[in-house]
Amino acid sequence: MDDRRNAAAITGGCMYKTLLDQLLKKPQKKTLPSDLQEVFLQFFPKPTFPVIHIAGTNGKGSVAEKIFAAYVATGKKVGLFTSPHITTYRERIRIGKNMISSEAFSSILQKIQEIQKSTSIELSFFTHLVFAAYSYFVEEKIDLAVIETGLGGRFDPTNMFDPILSIITQIGYDHMEVLGGDLDSIAYEKAGIIKKNTPVVLGPFARLPPIFAEAKAKNAPIILSKSSSFASYMEENNGTAQAALAYLGIDAGPAKKARPSCRFEILYDQVVLDVAHNDSGFSGLFQSLEKTFPEAFFRFVVALSKNKVLRTPFPKKSHVCFASFCHPKLATLEEMRPLQPLASRSTFSSDFSASLFEEAVKAQKENAILVVAGSFYIMTKAKKQLSTLFGQPEKAGGIFSVDPAMK
């Protein structure tokens, strides 16, 4: 019986990854969330659980995790949808401590592919994931869902159902090719998650005119998080989550320590992993590093996704290795070379793994802090590489998890 169950799990794991790989090759088209809702409701029951919807340039994943943790601690059956992922797509859809199973994921994706054949409305790769999350949550009869947007808000597929609370964490420069080249344009797109007569929580760096205008037009009450200066972006995220939970009447205690993987994740006492992937993300990372390790020298290994714009200089006491490897989403070395003036000392490498190993060895010898930062797509590779050098992080008091389906 166990052998058959294991075989089914392996088959399911291969199936959902194959389906998603096929979907990634499809051209992605923008579709109105209202049209997506219409398609969803033709084939799936209408969700009856309340939704908390979160957008923002940075911090939305962390705030989602915090609110999720606070609700789970109440004993409720809570669903969480986030993106991107670190190790496996299954991380994006969770109920309580459990990711969606490979078999359930494969079954739902196959059904959505059949739906695509019967509708003229294009269902993008990300829409497949959103449909999968909502349909899985409906099937599992959850009590509440915490939903993170993918990109923007106004036209994001997650925006197809009305929430009980909207949250906008922060507005910064990212995805300008889609959302617009200035903060007001980006804010306008994020403000699209605000719904009529539904409260919206605003983080301290989300208070821009287009957001206030949208809230006023929709008669949406505004809840402001604590606006005093924060010593780190982690404190900022805590403040936003606490403001939301206070409105919802939920104890914020469990939220304070909740944090997704690779958000200022410290391993082996001298390694920091962080998915800072835009300018405000790196600015927050530098602030946290200098607060946590005030006397340290930092050795950065940085690999970015394409079309990322950085303006904030790296700490003066640091060396930056801009690295890459063959991945369709990662920036090439030539695309990262304009960032060289931001670092007082820098090198470039096309061999991410070799450079990570070299920088880790140097950091050990110098008693420096190794910082691996940038794209979500590098973190699994980085964790595996570091475990060969330092051993498993569990033994060192850190966090380490590799989905067996990814091995």
N, C-alpha and C positions, 0 to 999 in steps of 0.2 A: 504493500500500500504506500509506504513512504517513498519507494523508488518511483512509483507512478506519479505521486504528488510532486516530487522533485522534477521529474521529466516534464510535467505539465507547466511547472513554474518556469523552467528554462525555455520551453516552447513559447509561453506567453511573453517572456521577456524579450525573446528574439522578435516576436511578432509586433509588439508595440513599437519597438525601435525601428523596425523595417518600415512600418506604416508612417512613422514620423519622418524618417529620412526621405520617403517618397513625397510627403507633403512639403518639405522644405524646398524641393525643387520647383514647386508650383509658383507662378507669378502671384504676388500678393496684391490684392485690390482692396481699396477702402469701401466699406459698406456701412450704411447707416445702422446704428444699434437698434433702432425701431424695426428695421427690416429683419435683422438677425433674430430679434425677439419673436417676430411673426413666424419665422421658420422654426425656431426652437419649439414654440407652443403647438405647432402642427404635429410634432412627433414625440414630445415629452410632456409630462404633467407640469403644470405651472408651479414653480417653487412657492411654498407657503412660509418658509423660514425667513426671519429678518436678516437683512444684509447690512454690513458696515463696509463702506466703499472708500478706498484710500488711493489718492494720487499724490504726485510730487516728484520733483527732479531727483532728490535724494531723500533717504530716510523712510520711504513708504514701506519697504520690506521689513525694516526693523520695527516700525510702529505697528505694522500688521502682526508681527510675531508677538509683540508685547500685549496687544489687545487680545489676541488669540490665547496666550498663556493665562491671562487674567480670567477669561471666561472658562477655560478648561478647568481652572482651579475651583470653580463653583460647582463642578460636577456635570455641567451641561455637555451635550454631544455637539462639538463645534467643528465646522469645516474651515479649512484655510486654503486659499488659492494665491500663490505668489509666482513671481518670475523675475529673472531667469533662474536656472538651477545651478548647483555646483557639480554634482556627481551624476544624477539621473533625473530624467523628466518627471519621474514619479514623485520627486520632492515637491513639485508644484501643487499637488493635490493631496491634502492630508485631512484626516479626521482624528482628533486627539493626537496621540503619539505615532499613529500609523499612516504611512504613505499608502496611496492606492496600490492595490496588488497589480502585478504584471498582467494577470489573466483578466481582471476587471477592466484595466486600461485598454487592453487589446480588443476586448469585446465591444466596449463603448466606441472606440475609434472606428472599428469596422462598421458599426451601425451608422455613425456620422458620415462615413464615406458613401454608404448606400443612400443616405438622405441627400448628399450632394448630387447624386445622379437624378434625383427627382425634383430638384429646384434649380431655377435659373440664377439664383443669387449665389455669388461666389463666396464660399466659406474658406477663409484663409487658414494658414497653418495655425496661427494663434487662436482663431475662432474655433478650430477643432478642439484646442485645449480648454477654452472657456466652456464650450458645450459639454465637453467631457466632465469638467468639474461640476457644473450645475446639475447635470443629469445624475452623476454619481451621488451628489449631496441629496438630491430628491429621493433617489432609490434607498439611500441609507437613513432617511428620515432624521436628519440632523435638526438641532434646535436653533442654530444660528450659523451664519457664514461670514468670515472676514475675507474680503476680496480686494486684492491689489491690482491696480491697472497695469497694463503692459506698457503702453506708450501714449502720453498725452492724457486724454480723458474724454473729450467731446465725441470723438469717433472711435474710441476704444471698444472692442467687443464686450468687455466687462460691464459696459455702461447700459446694457439692455434691460436691466431690472432696477426698480427704484429701491434705494436703501432707507434704513431708519436714521442713518447718520452718514454724512460725507466728511472726509478729512483730507485736507491738502497740507502736506508737510512742509514743502519748501519749493521755491521757484529759482532755478538756476539755468545756466547755459548747457544744453545737451539736446541732441537730436534736432538741431536747428534746421536741417534739410527738410524735416517733416513739419516741425512745430512753429518755425519762424525764427528769424535772426535776432530778435530783441526780446527782453524779458516780458514786455506787455503782451506780445504775440504768444509767447509760451504760456503765460498766465491765463490768457483767454482760452487756450485749448484745455488746460488743466481744469479751469472753472466749469467746463462742460459737465462735470460729475455732480454739480450742485443741482438739487431738485426742488421743485415747488414746495414751499412750506416745510422743508426738511432742514434741520440744523446742519451747519458746516463748521468744523473745527479748523482753525488756521494756525499753523506753526508760525514762529516769529519771523521767518523769511518767506512767508507766503502772502503777505499783506500788500498786494498790489491793486491798483485801481480797477483792472478788468475783473478781478475776483470780487471785490466789493460791489461793482456794478451788477454782476451776474446774481449775487446774493440779493441785492435790492430788487432786481427785476423779478425774481422768483419768490420774494417774500420769505427768504430762507434766513432764520436766525443765525447770527454769527457768534461763535464761541472762540475766544482768543486764548491760546496757551500762554504760559508765563513768558513775559517778554524781556526780562532782564538778561544780561549777558551770560552766556554759557561757557564753561571752561572746556567743553568738548562737544562734538556732534552727538555723542551718546547721551549727554545730559539734555541736549535739545530734543532728541527723540523721546526721552523719558517724559519731558515736559508736555510734549504734544499728546503722547499716549495717556498721561495722567489727566489732562483736560478732557479728553474724550471719555475716559472711564468715569470721571467725576460726574459728567452729564448723564451717563448711562446708569449710574448708581452701583458700579462694580468696584470692588476693592482693588486698588492699583498695586498692592504689595507684590504679588507674583510677577507683575510686569517689569519691575525694576531690573531684575537680573536676566530676563529673557532677551536673547540676542541671536539672530541667525548666524550660521556658520560664515566664517571669513569676513566678519565685520569687527575689525580690531581684535582679531583672535590671536591670543598670545600662546605660543607653544615653546616648550623647552626653556622658558624664561628669557630667551633672547631672539625669538623669531615672531614677527607679526605678519599675519595674513589679512589683507583688506581689499575688498572689491571696489575701492575708489576708482571711478572710471570716467570722471569728468572734472572740470576745474574746481567746482565747489566741493566735490568729494575729496579731492587731493588736499585742498585747503583745510578741510576738517581733519583729515588724517594727519597732516603736519602739526596742527594744533594739539591733537591728542598725543602724538609721539613726543613732542617737546614738553608736555605736561607730565607724561608718565616716565619718560627717561630724560630728565633735564640736562644731564651731563654727557649723554651718550653720543658716539659717532654712529651714523646710520649707513648701512650698505643696502641700497635699493636694487631690486630686480623688478623692472617695470615692463609689462607687455599690455598694450592697449588694443581695444577694438578699433575698427576703421572709423574715420570721420570724427575723432575726438579732438577737442580743442582744450589745451591747457595754457594758463597764463600765470599761475602762481609759482614763484621760484621754489625749488627744493631747499630744505634746510642747508645752511652754510656748511655745517659739520656733517657732510655726507658725500658719498660716491654713488652715482646712478648708473646702473647697467640697463640700457634700453635693449630688450631682447625680444625675439620673436621665434616662431616656428611655423610650419606649414599648416595653416588653418584658414578656411575661407572668411572667417569673421575678424581675424586679427590684422592689425596694421602691419605693413612691411617696415623694414628698417628705414628705407628711403622716406616713407610717410612719417616716421617718427623723428627724422633728423632735424627738422625745424625746432624741436623741443630742446636741443642741446644747450642753447643759451640759458635755459632755466636751471641748469645744474652747474655748480662750480667745478665739479670733476665728473667726467662721464666716459662711458665706453658704449659701443654698439656690438651686438652679437646676434647672429642668425641661429645659434644653437642654444635655445632656452635652457635645456636640461644641463648642459655642460657649464653654462654661465651660472646657473643657480648653485650647482655644486661648488664651483670655484669661489663664489661670493660667500657661501656658507662657511667654507673652510677659512677664508680670510676673516670673516666675522668672529669665528671661534678664536682664532689666534690673537686678534686685536681686542677681544672682549667688546666687540661692537654689536649693534642690534641689526639683524637682518630683516628687511622689510620686503615682502613680496606683494606687489600691488598692481591693480589694473583690472583687466577683463575677468569676468566670471569664468571664461573658458580656459584659464590657465590654472585654476586652483586645484583641481583634482590631480593634474600632473605635478604641481608643486608639492602637494601633500604626500604623494607617493614617493617622490624624489627625496624629500626631507626625511621620510621614515626610514629610508635605506641608510641615511647618514647618521641620524640621531636615535633611531629605534622608534617603536610605536609610541605615539604621544600619550596613550592612556597611561603608560608606565611613567611618563614624565609629567602627568597631571594635566595634560592637554585634551583636546577634542579631536577625534579622528574617526571618520566613518566612510567606508567605501561600500556602496551597494553591490552585493554579489552579482547582480545582473550586469554590472559594468566591468567585471573582471574578465 
